[in-house]
C-alpha cells in the first residue's frame, strides 16, 4: 500500500508539473472554482487557508487492511499550481479514531507552486503524534470522517498545519 501511495504522489506531481499551454481552459477559467470532479469530497484548512479537492477518492487494500484517503486541487494549470493531501491508515477497521504516527499511519501533502514541487511528510514533533483521523461512517462503498495533522517539508524547513479536514469519499478497491 505504501508503494501505491508513493505512486499516487509521483503521479500527482508529474500531472501538476507537466501541464503545458495546450492544456489551457478555452473559457479562460483558471479552474479555481472548487468544483469536485464527480468524485468524493475532501476539504481542509492549510495554514488557515481553505482548500477543497477537485478530485477525491479512497483506495482500500482489503487483504492488507490499509486505506488511502486522497484529494487533489489544481488551482492553475498555466502556473502549474496544485496541492494534494494523502492519508494512509494501516490496520484499517472501519469507524473509529486513528492516531497519525510515522509507525503505522501516515499523512503527506504535496504543494506545487509555479512548477516547483515541495513534498511534506507527517511532523510528529516530540510526542510522536502528528494528528488524527476520525472515521464516522464506513461501508463497503464509502468512507466519511474528519482529519487534522502537521507536516514538515521533506527537504527544507517549511511547515504546514492541516486543520478542519473533512471527507466523504467513494471507497475503491486497490
N, C-alpha and C positions, 0 to 999 in steps of 0.2 A: 504494500500500500504506500509506503514512503517513496518507492520508485515512481508510482503513479503520481503522487503529489509533486514530486520534483519534475516529472514530465509535464504536468499541467502548468507549473510555474514557468518552465522554459518556454512552453508553447505561448503562454500569455505574454512573456517578454518579447518573443520573436514577433508575435502578432502586433503588439503595440509599437515596436520599433521598425517594422518593415513596411509600414503603410507608406504609399507614395502619393504624389499629386493625382494620379489616376484614380485614387480612392475617394476623391472629393465627393461630397454630397451635392447633387445637382441643384438642390433647393437653396443651398447656401447655409443651411442649418449646421451648426457645429456639433450636433449630437449631444448637447448638454441639456437635454430635456428630461433626463432621469426616467425615461420610459423603459420599462422592463421588457426585453425582447421575447415575451411569451413564455419565459421560464418562471422560476420561483422568484421570491422576493428576499432581498438582503439589504439592510441599511445599517449605518453606524455613524458615529462622530469620530473623525480622525483629527486629533489635536483640536477639538472643539468645532471643526467644520463638518457640516453634513455631507454624507456620502451615501449614494444609492447605487446598487448594482444594476447594470443594464441586462446582464445575464447572470443567473444564479442557479446552482444545482447542488445536489448532494449525491455522492457516489459511495456505495457500500460494498464491502467485500464480506459477504455473509459467512464464508468459511473462516476468515481471519478475525471476524468481528471488529472490523475497522470501518470508520466512516470519514469522508472528507466533505466539509462544507466549503463551497467555493462561490465567490462573486467577483465580477469584473465590471468596471465602468471606464470606458474610453471617452474622455471628455473632449478631445480634439484630435482628429486623425491627422490634420495638417501639421500641427505642432508636436505630434506624437506624444500625447499626454494620456496616461491611464493609471488606474490604481486597482489592485486586486487584493482580496482578503481570502486566505485559505486557513482552515482549521482542521487538524487531524485528531480524531478521537480513536484511540486504540481500546480494545476490550469494550466496544460499544454494546450496551444492553438495553437501549430504549430510553424511556423518560428518567430524569434524574439530573444531578449536578455533577459535572466533570471538571476537575481542577486541572488547569493547564500547567504542566511542568515539562522540562526537557526529557524526562524519563519515558513517559508513556504518551501523553497527549501533547500536541504542539500547535503553534499558530505562526503564520507567516503573512507578510504584507509585501507587495511589490509596488514600487512607485516609479513611473516613467514620466519625466519632465523634459520636454524638448528633446526627446530621444535618449536621454541619459537615464539609465536604469539603476535604481537603488533597491537592494533586497534587504528586508528587515526580518529578523528572527525573534522568537519569543525572548523577552527580557524577564528573567525570573528574579532578579535582584538578590538580596542577601538571604531571603527566606525560601528560595527555590520554587516559588509560585509566581506565575506570570499573569494569571487571570482565571476566568471560569466560563463554562458554557452550561446553560440550564436548558435541557430538553423538556419542554412542557407537553408535547404531543408527538407521538411516533406511531406510524402504521407501516405496512409493507410498501406503501407508495409515497409517503411524505413524512417530513420531519419539521418540527416547529419549535422555536425557542428564542433565547437571548444569549448574548455573549459580551465579554469585555476582556481586554488584555493589553499588556505593554510590550512594545517592541524596541529593538535597538538595531541599527544598521549592521549588517554582517561585516562591511568594510567601512570604517569611519565612525564618527561619534554621534550621528543623528539618532533621535528617538522619536517614536510615535506612540501616542496613547489612544487606544481604541475603546470607546465607551458607547453606551446606549445601543449596543448591537442587537439586532433582531433579524429573524429569518423565518421563512415558510417556504420550504424547498421540496421539489419533487425528488424522490429517492430512486436513483438509478443504480442498477447492478453494475459493478466494476468488471 
